[in-house]
Amino acid sequence: MSRHPEVLWAQRSDKVYLTVALPDAKDINVKCDAEGLFSFSATGLQGHPFHFTLDLYGQIQPQGCKTKAGSRNILCSIQKQHKGWWKRLLKTQEKPAPYIKVDWNNWCDEDDEQDSTSDLASDDDDAAIGEDDESSEDEGMLYLPDLEKARKK
């Protein structure tokens, strides 16, 4: 029996990004059809098959579909046929399957697109996903005064 991994989605005016949460996936197979049919299959950690097919809202460019597999997830970048914002991910107006969710960490509104630089991996970016940038672990921490000194006063 095939299972469905969690799928997070975000978009820009020219692309749709799907993040498939499937740690240590093997035999990853992604198919993109010009009419907007997106198919994914892979084998999970214990050899369980995972599969899903999405009938996307608009047409896509099959040659513009890129996939990058990481240790925790698979990132899929899908080139839209026509530049513009989709109302939703799927053609159907019904509520999407429970395993499909909005990727709020990578979401960008139409108004904010030109102002933001995407944190999503670009097609030409060969950098490792999730690589540390040698920053201090306590960077961004608030300074808290020494409690022992404060108690003595």
Disulfide bonds with the S-S distance in Angstrom:
Cys32-Cys65 2.46
